[in-house]
C-alpha cells in the first residue's frame, strides 16, 4: 500500500489552481465539495482524500492519483504518493506555484 505525503501550499483559489494545473498540461481535473478517496496505480482506494483530483490515468503508467486537499484555513495541501514524489514533489510544486502566480496576475490584469 503506498504511503502519501501531504505538502502545504499557499494555493487558496480553486479556479486558479485548476487553471494552473491546465497550464502544466493536466487539463482533466475533478473537483469536489466533499473530499474523495485517492486511487493508487493498482486501482486500490486509499485513505487520503482530496477535493481536487488528477486521476492516475492522466499522469501516466504506474502513477497514483494526485490530490489537493482543502484545509480548514482554505489553503490546499498537495497529497501525493511517496512513489510519485520524484515526479510531483517539491520541484514540480514550485513550477505549479509559478503557473498559479501567472494565472493570478493574468486574472488581476
Secondary structure, 3 states (H helix, E strand, C coil): CCCEEEEECCCCCHHHHHHHHHHCCCCCCEEEEEEEEEECCCCCEEEEEEEEEECHHHHCCCCCCEEEEECCCCCEEEEEEHHHHHHHCHHHHHHHHHHHHHHHHHHHC
